[in-house]
């Protein structure tokens, strides 16, 4: 009989095998192994066997996130509410290489076959896509409602700690580099209003209105009768209370409703700020068709959305899909413009605000770090840690141009192909 010889593999050794360029931070593990510069201010420690099982059974970002959320992967040297320096290293300097089948077998055998039994995922994790079919087909009304509930109905107070007084969870527009986040969010809403050429007495529909920031801005600053709709009950409740506080009941309204259930027509303008990411690419024709049908001739649409830097479809990634935006989809601005045109819109202007979103995320991360204890009290330590990772990783994404933010201005022509549009833009910067 031939004996099987099992050579033990250290955790750090296994990591070095799949990251041959090395790590820019210090890594240690419960088996006593270590790698990476000893003098690094950032230290990652794998504390438990369960953490190793998470990583081995869900390679890539999902396993690391599971271990981190459960406390099996510990990080020192960055604040959990703002781990930007670590995320920048992970995304810019750490390069994993897929091992050969023989090398993978050697690593797993050396670490122990028992680590290939997946531990239960953290409770903060949403169901995988195949399991979500029980909530309805992807982007059906029931499944969209469940996805929005997962992300937005966390805690209004928690969002206040991150977003600040504006309660605006979309890219701001910074008029100057030293502008505050609040000033930049005001400028974003005002830029949308100027692009839509809002005037007193007009009617605005804001689809996916969040906490009603655009609705209240249009009513307060432009005298517009504004209707906002959101699939988040928590957002609608907060927005309705804010409308009352500001005395805008005669002009502003926010409904807890699917935008597809809006029965009113002939709006002078429609704003869609941060909704297209949730629509689903295959639903763009019906989405833009609905918006076109609900505008009067000469009415304008401002579509503000996160995009890819190209028009090739790919997944948002397991971490974002399971923990942040279930069923979210991104595509390039070219595809979005083409879909709007095919629906019947004339596109008049578009711009990329990528750098502005990196600056916005910087402000949100700083808010979360500053309000960390209060945020943890609201949602718990694991969920707060997820948000710290998410905001920091997204900031790096916009800085690296893996994601962008585009505003697309379009118009519904009248029967004579008149766009009711000036010869040159009038909205300024």
LUMFIBA-215192 format. One record per atom (N, C-alpha, C): residue in one letter; y, z, x. Coordinates in steps of 0.1 Angstrom, whole numbers, plus 5000, padded with zeros to 4 digits. Layout:
N
AYZX;...
END
This chain:
429
X498850005009;X500050005000;X501250005009;X502249925005;X503549915013;X504550005007;X505150095015;X506150185010;X507450115008;X508250154998;X509550104995;X510550195002;X511350145011;X512250225018;X513650205012;X514250315007;X515550315001;X516550365011;X517550285014;X518550325023;X519750375015;X520150495017;X521250555010;X522550485014;X523450455004;X524750395006;X525750485002;X526750515010;X527850595006;X528750524997;X529550594989;X530450534979;X531550464986;X532050524996;X533150455004;X532650335011;X531350345016;X530750225022;X530550115012;X530150145000;X529950044990;X531349974986;X532350064986;X533650004983;X534149914994;X533949955006;X534349875017;X533649735017;X532349735012;X531549615012;X532149515002;X532749564991;X533349464981;X534849454983;X535449524992;X536849514995;X537049505011;X536549395017;X536449395031;X537749395038;X538849365032;X540149365038;X540649505039;X540049605032;X540449745033;X541349785022;X541549915021;X542449965010;X543750015017;X544849995009;X546150045014;X546450195012;X545550265005;X545650405002;X544350475006;X544350605006;X543250685010;X542250694998;X540950675000;X539950694990;X538950794995;X538550884987;X537450984990;X536550994978;X535351044981;X534451054970;X533651184971;X532951224960;X532251354959;X531151354969;X530651244974;X529551244984;X530051274998;X531351295000;X531951325013;X532451205020;X532251085015;X532650965022;X534150935020;X534750855028;X536150825028;X536450695034;X537550635030;X537950505036;X539450495033;X540150405040;X541550385038;X542350475048;X543650445050;X544450525059;X544550675056;X544350755066;X544350895064;X545750945060;X546750875065;X548150925063;X548850865051;X548050795043;X548650735031;X549150845021;X550350825016;X550850925006;X550050924993;X549350814990;X548550804978;X547150824981;X546450914973;X545050944975;X544350934962;X543250854962;X542350844951;X541050904954;X540550994945;X539351064947;X538451054935;X537251004938;X536150994928;X535351124928;X535551194917;X535151334917;X533751364912;X533151264904;X531951294897;X530951174897;X529751204895;X528751094893;X528951014881;X529451084870;X529851004858;X530850904861;X531850934869;X532850834873;X532250714880;X531250744889;X530550634896;X529850544886;X529250604876;X528550534865;X529450444857;X530650494854;X531650414847;X531950294855;X532250304868;X532650194877;X531550094878;X530350144880;X529150044882;X528849974869;X528950034858;X528549974845;X529649894838;X530849904843;X531949824838;X532849784850;X532349694858;X533049654870;X534449594866;X535449614875;X536749564872;X537649684867;X538749644861;X539649744857;X539149844846;X538249794837;X537749884826;X537050004832;X536149984841;X535450104846;X536350204853;X537250154861;X538250244868;X539050314858;X539550244847;X540350314837;X539550424830;X538250394826;X537450494820;X537250614828;X537050594841;X536850714850;X538150794851;X539250724852;X540550784853;X540950864840;X540750804829;X541050864816;X540250994814;X538950984818;X538051104816;X538251214827;X539051184837;X539351284847;X538351274858;X537451174859;X536451164869;X537051094882;X538151024880;X538850954891;X540251024891;X540551094902;X541751164904;X542751094913;X543951104910;X544951034918;X546151124922;X546451134935;X547551214940;X548551124947;X549751164947;X550851094954;X551751004944;X551350994932;X552150924922;X552051014909;X553151004901;X553151074889;X552351004878;X551551064871;X550650994861;X551450924850;X552750964848;X553550884839;X554250764845;X554150754858;X554850644864;X554150604878;X552850564877;X552050534889;X552350394894;X553650354894;X553950214898;X553550184913;X553750274922;X553450244936;X551950214938;X551150294930;X549650264931;X549350134925;X549950104913;X549649974906;X550049854914;X551149874921;X551649764930;X550749734941;X550149844947;X549149834958;X547849764952;X547449814941;X546149764935;X546249614932;X547349574926;X547549434922;X547949344932;X548649394943;X549149304953;X548349304966;X547749424969;X547149434982;X545649454982;X545049494971;X543549514970;X542949394966;X541949344974;X541249214970;X539749244971;X539149244959;X537749264957;X537049124958;X535849124965;X535049004966;X533749034959;X533248934951;X531948954945;X530848954955;X530049054955;X528949054965;X527848954962;X527048914972;X525948834969;X524948914961;X524048844954;X522948914946;X522249014955;X521948974967;X521149064976;X521949184980;X523249164983;X524149274986;X524349364975;X524549314963;X524749394951;X523449484948;X522249424950;X521049494949;X520949614959;X521349584971;X521349684982;X522249804978;X523449764973;X524449874970;X523949954958;X523549894948;X523049974936;X521850054939;X520949994947;X519750074951;X520150194959;X521050174968;X521450284977;X522250394970;X523050354960;X523850454952;X522950524942;X521950454937;X521050524928;X520950444914;X519750404910;X519550334898;X520050414886;X520050544887;X520450624875;X521850604871;X522650544881;X524150524877;X524350404869;X523250324866;X523450204857;X523250234843;X523150364839;X523150404825;X524650424821;X525250344812;X526650364809;X526950494801;X527850574806;X528350694799;X529050644786;X529150734776;X530050694765;X531450674769;X532050574763;X533450544767;X534450654762;X535550664768;X536550764763;X536950744748;X537250844741;X537650824727;X538950744725;X539750734735;X540950654735;X540650504734;X539450464737;X539150324739;X538750264725;X539350144722;X539050074710;X537750004711;X537149964700;X535849894700;X535949764707;X534749714713;X534749584719;X534949484708;X535249364712;X535549254702;X534449224693;X533149224698;X532049194689;X531849304678;X532249424682;X532149534671;X533249524661;X534349464665;X535549464656;X535249364644;X534249284645;X533949194634;X533749274621;X533349394622;X533149474610;X534549504603;X535649494611;X536949514605;X537549374600;X536749274601;X537149144597;X537249044608;X537348914605;X537448814615;X538748834623;X538648784635;X539848804644;X541048744637;X542148834637;X543448794631;X543348784616;X542248834609;X542348844595;X543248964592;X543648974579;X544649074576;X544149214579;X542949234575;X542349374577;X542249404592;X541849314600;X541649334614;X543049344621;X544049264617;X545349274623;X545949414620;X545749464608;X546249594604;X545649704612;X544249694615;X543649794623;X544149784637;X544349674643;X544849654656;X546249714658;X547149684648;X548449744648;X548449894647;X547549944638;X547450094637;X547050154650;X546050094657;X545550154670;X546750174679;X547650074680;X548650084691;X549950154686;X550350124674;X551750174670;X551750304662;X550650334655;X550650464647;X550150574656;X550650584668;X550250694677;X551050824673;X552350814675;X553250924672;X554650874674;X555450874663;X556850834665;X557650914675;X557351044676;X557951124686;X557551084700;X556251054702;X555851004715;X556650874719;X556750784710;X557550664713;X559050694716;X559550794709;X560950834712;X561050884727;X560050954732;X560050994745;X560050884755;X559450774752;X559350654761;X560450554759;X560750524746;X561750414744;X563150464744;X563450594742;X564750634741;X565350624727;X566650654726;X567350654712;X567250514705;X567150404712;X567150274705;X565750254697;X564750324701;X563350304695;X563050154695;X563250084706;X563049944707;X561949914717;X560849864712;X559649844721;X559449694724;X560549634728;X560549494733;X561549474744;X561449364751;X562249344763;X563749354760;X564449434768;X565849444767;X566549324775;X567849314773;X568549214781;X569749284788;X569649284801;X570549364809;X571749274813;X572949314807;X574149234810;X574549244825;X574249364831;X574449384845;X573249454851;X573049454864;X571949524870;X572049674868;X573249724867;X573349874866;X573549924851;X573349834842;X573449874827;X572249964824;X572550054815;X571550154810;X570550074801;X569350144799;X568350084790;X568950074776;X569750164771;X570350164758;X571350044757;X572150034767;X573049924767;X572349784767;X571249774774;X570449654775;X569749624762;X569349724755;X568649704742;X569749654731;X570849714732;X571949674723;X572249524726;X572349494739;X572749354742;X571649254738;X570349304738;X569249214733;X569449184719;X569649284711;X569849264696;X571049174694;X572049204701;X573349124699;X573148984703;X572448954714;X572148824718;X571348744707;X570348814702;X569548754691;X570548714679;X571348814676;X572248794665;X573248674667;X573748664680;X574648554683;X573948424683;X572748414688;X571948294688;X571648244674;X571448344665;X571148314651;X572448284644;X573648304650;X574948284644;X575048354631;X574748484631;X574748564619;X576248584615;X576448584602;X577748604596;X577648704584;X578648774580;X578648864568;X578148784556;X577248854548;X576748794536;X575548714537;X575148684550;X573948604552;X572648694550;X571548634549;X570248704547;X569348674559;X568848784565;X567948774577;X566648834574;X565548764578;X564248824578;X563748854592;X563348974594;X562849014608;X561349044606;X560448954611;X559048974610;X558549054622;X557649154619;X557249244629;X558349324634;X559049394625;X560349454628;X560349584636;X559149634639;X559049764646;X559749874639;X560549954646;X561250064640;X562650024634;X562849894632;X563949844624;X565249824632;X565149814645;X566349804654;X567149674651;X566449564650;X567249444647;X567749444633;X567049494623;X567449504610;X568749584609;X568749694615;X569949784615;X571149724622;X570849664634;X571949604641;X572549494633;X571849404627;X572349294619;X573149344608;X572649444601;X573449504590;X574749574594;X574549654605;X575749734609;X576749654616;X576349564625;X577349494633;X577849354627;X577049304618;X577349164613;X577449154598;X577249264591;X577349264577;X576249174570;X575149164576;X574049084571;X573049164562;X572649104552;X571549164544;X570249134550;X569649234556;X568449224565;X567249284559;X566149214559;X564849264555;X563849254567;X563249374570;X562249374580;X560849414575;X559849364581;X558449394576;X557649434589;X556749534587;X555849584598;X554549624592;X553449604600;X552149654595;X551849794599;X552849864606;X552750004610;X553350094600;X552650174593;X553150274583;X554150364590;X553750414602;X554650504609;X555950444613;X555950314617;X557250244620;X558050234608;X557450194597;X558250174585;X558850304580;X558150414581;X558750544576;X559850584585;X559750564598;X560850594607;X562050514605;X561850384603;X562950284601;X563650314588;X562950344577;X563550374564;X564450494565;X563950594573;X564850714575;X566050684583;X565950604593;X567050564601;X568050484593;X567650404584;X568550324576;X569350424567;X568750524562;X569450624554;X570450704562;X570050744574;X570950814583;X572150744586;X572050614587;X573250524591;X573950474579;X573450514567;X574150464555;X574150314553;X572950254556;X572850104555;X571950064544;X571750154534;X570750114524;X571149994516;X572449964515;X572949844507;X572649714514;X572449724527;X572249594535;X570849584541;X570249694545;X569049694553;X567849744545;X566749684548;X565449724541;X564349704551;X563349794552;X562149784560;X560949814551;X560049724551;X558849734542;X557549754551;X556649834546;X555349844552;X554549734546;X554449614553;X553949494547;X553549394557;X552549314554;X552249194562;X553349094560;X553849024571;X554948934569;X554548814560;X553148794559;X552748684550;X552848714536;X553148844532;X553348884518;X554848884514;X555748834523;X557148824519;X557248714509;X557748744497;X557848644486;X559248574485;X560248634492;X561548574491;X561648454500;X562548364497;X562748234504;X564248214507;X564548104514;X565848054517;X566648154525;X566048214535;X566748304544;X567648214553;X568748274557;X569648204566;X569148214580;X568448314584;X567948324597;X566648414597;X565748384607;X564548464609;X564448504623;X564248634626;X563948674640;X562548724640;X561848694651;X560548734654;X560548784668;X560548924670;X560748984683;X559549064686;X558649004694;X557449074698;X556349074688;X556248974679;X555248954670;X554248854674;X554648744680;X553848624683;X552548664691;X552748774700;X551648814708;X550448864700;X550648904687;X549648954678;X549048854669;X549648734668;X549348634658;X548048564661;X547748534673;X546548454677;X546948304678;X546548244689;X547048104692;X546548014681;X545348024676;X544947934666;X545647944653;X546348054651;X547148084639;X548548034640;X548947984651;X550347934653;X550847834642;X549947734639;X550447644628;X550847714615;X550047804610;X550347874598;X551547964600;X551648024611;X552748124614;X554048044614;X554147944622;X555447864622;X555647794609;X554547754602;X554747694589;X555347784579;X554847914579;X555448014570;X556848034573;X557248054586;X558648074589;X559547964585;X559047834587;X559847714583;X560047714568;X559047744560;X559147744546;X560047844540;X560247954548;X561048064543;X562548054548;X562847954555;X564247934559;X564947824550;X566247844548;X566947734541;X567247624551;X567547504547;X567947394556;X569147434564;X569047414577;X570147464586;X569947604591;X568847674586;X568647804590;X567947814604;X568147924611;X567647934625;X566548034626;X565648004636;X564648094640;X564748134655;X564748264657;X564648314671;X563348384674;X562548314682;X561248374685;X561248424699;X560948554700;X561048634713;X559648684716;X559048644727;X557648674729;X557248674743;X556248764747;X555648754760;X554748634761;X554848574773;X554048444775;X553348454789;X552548354791;X551948324804;X552848224811;X552748224825;X553548124832;X553047984831;X551847964825;X551247834823;X550647824809;X550147714805;X549647694791;X548147694790;X547447754801;X545947764800;X545647894794;X544747894784;X544348014777;X543348094785;X543548224785;X542648324792;X542848454785;X541848544787;X541848674781;X542948764786;X543448854778;X544348954783;X543749054793;X542449064793;X541749164802;X541249274794;X540149334799;X539549444792;X540349564789;X541149604799;X541949724798;X542949704786;X543749594787;X544749574776;X544049564763;X542949494762;X542349464749;X541649594743;X541149674752;X540449794746;X541349914744;X542449924752;X543250044752;X544650024746;X545149904747;X546649874744;X546749784732;X546449654733;X546749564723;X545349494719;X544549554711;X543349484706;X543749354699;X542949254703;X543149114698;X544449044702;X545149104711;X546449034716;X546048914723;X546948804722;X546748684729;X548048634734;X548048574746;X549248524753;X548948374757;X550048294756;X549948154761;X551248114766;X551448004772;X552647964778;X553747924768;X554947924772;X556047884763;X555947734759;X555347654767;X555247514763;X554347494751;X553247574750;X552347564738;X553147614726;X553847724728;X554647784716;X555647684711;X556447624721;X557447524717;X556747404709;X555647364715;X554947244709;X554447284694;X553947404692;X553547444679;X554747454669;X555847504674;X557047514666;X557447374662;X557447284671;X557847144668;X556947084659;X555647104661;X554647034652;X554747094638;X555247214636;X555347274623;X556647214616;X557547154623;X558747094617;X560047144622;X559947244631;X561247294637;X561847204647;X563147204649;X563747144660;X564147254670;X563547244682;X563847354692;X565147314699;X566147404699;X567447384705;X567747444718;X566947554721;X567247634733;X566147724736;X565847744749;X564847844753;X565247904766;X564948034769;X565148084782;X564148194785;X563948214798;X562948304803;X563648434808;X563248544802;X563848674806;X562848764814;X562048704822;X561048774829;X561548894837;X562548874845;X563048984853;X563649104844;X564149064832;X564649164823;X563549254818;X562349204816;X561249284811;X560749384822;X560749334835;X560349424845;X561349544846;X562649514844;X563649624844;X563449714831;X563149654820;X562849734808;X561649834810;X560649774816;X559449864818;X559749974828;X560649944838;X561050044847;X561650164840;X562550134830;X563250234822;X562250314814;X561250244808;X560250314799;X559450404808;X559050364820;X558250444829;X558950564833;X560250554836;X561150664840;X561250764829;X561350714816;X561450794805;X560150874803;X559050814804;X557750884803;X557650984813;X557950954826;X557851054836;X558751174834;X560051144829;X560951254826;X560551344815;X559951284805;X559551354793;X558051384792;X557351394804;X555951394805;X555351514797;X555851634799;X555151744792;X555251724777;X556451684772;X556551664758;X555651554753;X555551444761;X554651334757;X553251374756;X552751454766;X551351504766;X551151594754;X552151674750;X551951764739;X551751674726;X552351564725;X552251474714;X550851404713;X550451344724;X549251264723;X548051304731;X548251404740;X547151454749;X547251384762;X546751454772;X546751414786;X546151274788;X544951244783;X544251114785;X545051004780;X545551004768;X546350894762;X547650874770;X548350984774;X549550974781;X549250904795;X548150934801;X547750874814;X547550724812;X546950684801;X546750544797;X548150474797;X549050534790;X550350474789;X551050464803;X550950564811;X551450554824;X550950434832;X549650414832;X549050294838;X549550164832;X549550164819;X549850044812;X551249994815;X552250084814;X553650044817;X553850004831;X553250074841;X553350044855;X552749904858;X551549884853;X550849764855;X551549644849;X552149654838;X552849544831;X554149514839;X554749614845;X555949594853;X555549504865;X554449534872;X554049454883;X553749314878;X553149304867;X552749174861;X554049084860;X555049134854;X556349054853;X556949034867;X556849124876;X557449104889;X556648994896;X555348984894;X554548884901;X554448754894;X555048744882;X555048624874;X553648584869;X552848694866;X551648664858;X551948674843;X553148724839;X553648724826;X555048694826;X555548644815;X556948604813;X557448654799;X558748644796;X559248674783;X560248554779;X559848484769;X560748374765;X561348394751;X562648354750;X563248344737;X563448194734;X562948154722;X562948014718;X563848014705;X564847934705;X565747914693;X565447784687;X565147784674;X564847664667;X565547664654;X565647544648;X566447524635;X565647444626;X565747464613;X565247384602;X566247274598;X565947154601;X566947044598;X567047034583;X568246984578;X568346954564;X567846814561;X568046764549;X567446634545;X568046514553;X569246534559;X569846434567;X569646454582;X568746534586;X568446564600;X569646634606;X570446704599;X571646774604;X571146914608;X571346954620;X570947084625;X571947194622;X573147154618;X574247254616;X574447334629;X574447264640;X574447334653;X575647274661;X576347364668;X577547314676;X577047224687;X578047154693;X577747064704;X577247144716;X577747264718;X577347344730;X577147484724;X576247564731;X575947704727;X577247784726;X577247874717;X578447964715;X578148104717;X576948144721;X576548284721;X576848354735;X577248274745;X577548334758;X576248384765;X576348474774;X575248514783;X574248594775;
END
